[in-house]
Amino acid sequence: MYNIYRTNVDELDINFINALKTQFAHKELEIVVCETAQAEKNETNYLCASPINQEKLLTAIDNINNRRNLISVDLNDLL
């Protein structure tokens, strides 16, 4: 399971820790802390935060650059 929680550090409290303990009871948990600047936030950065999404995006970029696995769509078919 992979979850992303975004919060301000000032909002962290014991309730957050207890919620994590409840949600992931008896499981190993990896916590990654990333400081983000408001100006740097964008959809690509958000998607790349997940290793699985990052791999898919990089594969898609590689496919486009190498013209592999492309799908052609006739825009007239969409009307």
Secondary structure, DSSP 8 states (H G I E B T S, - for coil): --------GGG--HHHHHHHHHHTTTS----------GGG--HHHHHHTSHHHHHHHHHHHHHHHTT-S-----GGGG-
